[in-house]
Amino acid sequence: MAAALRDTGSWAEIVDTSWRYVYMTDDLRLSYGGLLELAPVPIGAHYFGPEALATRLSWRGGPNTVEFFREAFAATGGWTLSDTTGGRDELRELVAPTLRDLVDEMSCSDSSPAWSFAGHSTFFSGSVVDCRILAVRIHDADGRLAGTALIFMPAVGMAVLGSIALGGDLRHFESMRQVAKPARRPAAILFADLEGSSPLARRLSTASYFALGRRLARAADQCVIESGGLVGRHVGDGVVAFFPAETAGSESAAARACIEATRALRNAITNVAERSDLAATDVVLRFGLHWGATLYVGQILTSGRAEVTALGDEVNEAARIEACATGGRALASKALIERLDPADAAALDVDPDRVTYTALGQLDSATDKARQDAPAIAVCDV
């Protein structure tokens, strides 16, 4: 029974004929228990017992309040009562004390093979979200009742889910999930920004400039994702991306992916300009590439957005590098280039042993902030 539901990818809890936990899918344990750790589900405990309640109350998200627990018990209590051999008296002893007053109000209900009811859960941001719960009776090969599967579904309509799933890249969603829990993660950093955006915005109509910005954002995200990176925040006409070593496979692979994304985006800008009826010289990006050895990377998840971000001095330094890369240059720090192993360096046609660097503060294009905050960072063109 458990294996069958795992194969379908269902988001479900499964109880046996006495409403004791026999299985809980990993997706539910991850979603309810935490971002990447499994929840301590009391397998063998009664689904509405004191152990189950204590576990739920410890969760950051999901049905983690007494009110939600009572809500679910009220909705399924008739079937729970029907499945309890000792009847109302036994059920009253099995469930958590906070549910016992509901037992006397229940009537046995065992005729339906499936039923659904509305429920609520706490999102990780603290907001309450609606959900639908489908309860399905499961029978064995001989037709005997084996248990009940509770399948949780978001209350949001399929139109919304479809637009998110079709418009998003599932590989990126999975990568975001891998860094959901904030932690120290060495990573390559990419900053890219549109040069001369203010004059361009004044020259174009608002609608045209918005369309240009949207095309730029889509091109940037696609190049980052196809290179195995994580899209960070979009600020104005710029984008930030991260390439963690743990998701890339190695520090060298992360550095290579960062450079590959940069080159891909530089090539994609030509098409963006053409589609916007602009000359290639009108759409020029500055690129700053850096290595963050001590970045603190994680996901920000609220009821309004989901994004990956990072904190660390290297993030600010990458921004300083990007600001100095005028004229469409792509400047990479020595710290990034020297992460490349021979194979990745050869694939990029870069020879780390022969690269000549220039201190950021010595560039003719160095900004005041670069000279103040990061003048000694060594950079080269990639």
N, C-alpha and C positions, 0 to 999 in steps of 0.2 A: 504493500500500500504506500509506504513512504517513498520507495524507489520510483513508483509510477508518477507520483506528483512531482518529484524532483525532475524527472525527464521532461515534464511539460513546462517547467519553469514557473509553476504556480507559486503565488505568495500565500502560504497557507499554514495554519496550525492544525494538527490532527490529534484527535482524542479517541480512545477506545470506547467500548460500549458502556463503560462506567464513568466516562468523562474524565479520564486520567490522561495526561500527556503521554503520547507515544512518539511524536515527531513534530519538528518545527523546521521549516525550510530555512536555509542559510540567509536568504534575502530578508526574511522577516526578522531574524535574529540580529542581522546587521543593522537594519533600519530602526528597529526599536531599541536594541541594546546599546548601540553606539555607532560610530562612524566606520570603524574597521574591526572592532573587537566583537566577539560573540557574547550574547547575553547569557547569563547563568540560568538557563531554562530548567525548571524542576521537573525533568522527565519522571513520570510515575506519580507525580502529585496531582491532586484533583484540579481540574481546570479553573474552578472557582474557589479553590481552597486558600488558606492563609499564606501558604508558600508562594502560590501564584500571585496573590495580591502584593506580597512583599517584594517580589521580583519586579512587577510592573511599576510599583512606586519608586523603584530605584532607577528606572530607565529615564534617559534624557528626553526621549520622544515616544510616540505611540499612545495607547490607552493607559496613561500613567497616573490617573487620579482615581480616587474612590468613586466619584460620580460616574466616570466612564465604565468602571468595573460593574457598578450596579446597573447601568444602562444595558450592558451586554447580558448580564444575568437575567434581567427582566425580559429581554427579547428571546432568550433561548431557554429560559427556565422550564417551560412546559415539556420540552424534549429531554432536558436534563432530568427532570422528575420522572419521566417515563422510563428512563434508562437506569434509574437507581433502584436496585432490587429491594432495599429496605424501605422504599417509599419516602414519604415526607419526613419522617423522624430521622432516618439515616442521612438524607440530604442536608437537613438542618445541622447535623453534626459535622458533615464533610466540608461545608462551605465556610468561608471567612465569616467571623462574627458580624461584620457590617452588612452581610447579605441575608442574615437569618430571618429578618422581618419580612422579606419578600417571599419566602418559601410558602407561608400560609396563604398567600394570594394567588398561587399558581394552580393551574389545572393541567393534567397530563395531556400531551399532544404528541402523538407518534405516527400519524397517518401520512404526513407529507414526506416525500423523498428528498425535498429540498425547499428551502425558504430563504428569504433575504430580509435584512433589516438595516436601518440607518444607524451609524455609529459616529463616534468622534475620536480624534487623536490629537495629541500635542505635537506640533512641529518643533524642530530644534531651535527655532527662533523664539519659541514660547507662545506662538499663536496657535489657536485651535482650528483644525481642519475637519471637514466632513469626509466620511467614507461610507462605502456600502460593504456589508458583509454578507456573503453567500454561504449558507450552511448546506452541505451536501451529505446525505447518508451514503456510506460505502458498504457494499456487501461482498462477501467472499464468493468463491466459485460455486458453492452450494446454496447461495441465496441467503445466507445468514448474515445478520448485521455485524459488521466488523468495527464500525466506528463512525465518526463524523469529521468531515474536513470543513474548516472555517476559512474561506478564501476572502481576502481583503482586497478591495478595489477602491481606487480614488473616486470621489464623487464628481470630479471634473468631467465634462463631456468629451466624447471621442473627437470632436472637432478640434478642441484645444490640445488633447494628447497627440492627435495626428499631426498638427502643425509643429509641435515641439519635436516629435520623433522624426518626421520627414525633413524638417529644416535643420536639425542638429546632426552631428556626426557621432555615431554610437561609440566609435573608438575613443573619441575625446571625452565623452561622458564617463567611460570606463577609466580613462586615465585620471580624470578629475576625482573619481571615487578613490583611486589609489593614494591620493594625497589629501584626502578629506580631513584626516586627523593632522593638525599642525605639528610640525617637527622640524628639526634641523635637517636640511637636505641640500647637499652640494648640487649646484645647477648652473648651467649657462644662462645668461640673461640677454635678451634682445630688446632694444628700444628702437622704434622707427617712428618718424614724424614727418609730416608734410612741410616742406620748406616754402616760405612765401605764401602761407595760407591766408593771411589777412588781406593782401592785395588781390588775391584770387577771389576771395569771398566778396569783396567790394565790386569786382568786375562782373561776376556771374550773378544771375538771378538767384533768389533764395532757393527755389525749387531745383535749379541746376546744381547749385553747390551742395544741397542735401543729397542729390543723386550721386554726385561725385564722392562724397563722404561715405555713403553706403557702399559704393563699389569698392572703395579703398579698404573699408573694414572687412568686407567679404573676401577680398583677395588676400588680405593679410592673414585672416583666420585660416583660410584654406591652405596657404603656404605653411603656416606654423603647424597645423594639424597633420598635413601630409608628411611633414618632416619629423613627426613624433613629439612635437612640443605641446605645451599647455598655454592656451590663450589667457592672458591676464586682463587687466582693465584697459578699456579704451578711454583715452582722455583727449577731447577735442579731435584733432586729425591724427592722433598718434595711437600706437598700440604697444603694449608690453607683453612679452612672452617669456616663458621659462622652459628649460629643458633639463629636468632633474636627471642626475646620473642613475638613480634607482629605477626609473622607468625606461631610460635609454639603454641601460645595460652596463654602462661604464662611463667614466668621466670623459674619455676620448670620444665615445659615441655621442654623448650629450653635446660636446663642443662641435663635433662635425655636424650634427643636426641643426645647431644654431646657425652655422655658416651656410648650410644648404638652404635653410628657410630664408635667409637674407638674400641669397642669390636668386631664389625662385621668386621672391616678392619683387625684387628689382626688375626681373624679366616680365612679371605680370603687370607692372605699372604701365608699360607701353599699351597694352590692351585696354586698361582702365582709361587712359587718356583718349584713345581712339573712340571708345564708346561714349565718352563725355564731350566729343567734338573739340578736343583740345590738342595742342601740340605736345609732343613728349617733353619739351622743355618747360611746359607749364606745370607738369606734375612730377615733382622731384622729391624724393624721400631722403632723409638723413638716417643713417643706421649707426647705432652704438652697440657693440658686443662686448660682454665682460664675463668673467667667471666669479661666481659667488661660492666661496668655500664654506661659509658659515650661514648661508641663507636660512631663514625660518619660513618655510613654505606650508601653506594650508589653504583650505577652502573657506570662503565666506558664503554662508547659506542663510538666506532670509526668506520671508514670504514673498519678496519682490524680485530677488535675483540670486544667481549662483555664479560665483567666479573664483578663480584661483589668484592668490596674491602672495607676496613675499616681503619680508622685512630684512633689513641688513644694510650696512654701509655700502656694500657693493651695488645695491639697487640705485642708490643716489649717484654713485660713481658712473654707472652705466648711463644714467641720464646726462651726466656731464660730458661723457664721451660722445653721445649722440648729438648734443647741441653743437659740438665742434666739427661735426662731419658735414660741413656745408658743401654745396655743389653736387649732392648725390653720392658722397663718399660713404663707404662702409668701413668704419674704424673698429678694429678688434684689439683688445688688450693682450699684452704679453701673457698674462695669467691664463687667458683663454687659449691662445695659440699653443702654448706649451703643454696643454692637456692632451693634444693630439698624439696618438701613437703612430708609428710609421705607416701602417696600412691606411688609416683614416686620413693622414696628411697627404699621402700619395693620391687617394681618391679625390681630394680637393685640389690637387696640384699645388700644394703648399709645402715648403721645406722649412720646418721650424728651426733648423740649424743654420739657415742662411738668411733668415728674415732680419731686416734692419728696422729698428723701432725709433720713434720720436716721442719725447716726453710731451704729455698733453699740453702743459703750460707753454711749450716752445712752438706750438703750431701757430701759424698766422691767423687761423680761424678760431683760436682759443677764446672762449668767453671769459668774462670777469669771474663768474662763478667757478669755472674750470680752473682758472689760475689760483683762485682762493681755496677751493675745496680739494682738488685732485691734480695739482700741477705735475706731480712726479709719475703718474701712471703712464707706462710705456704703451704706445699703440702703433698699429700698422694698418695698411689698407688690405682688405680681402675681397 
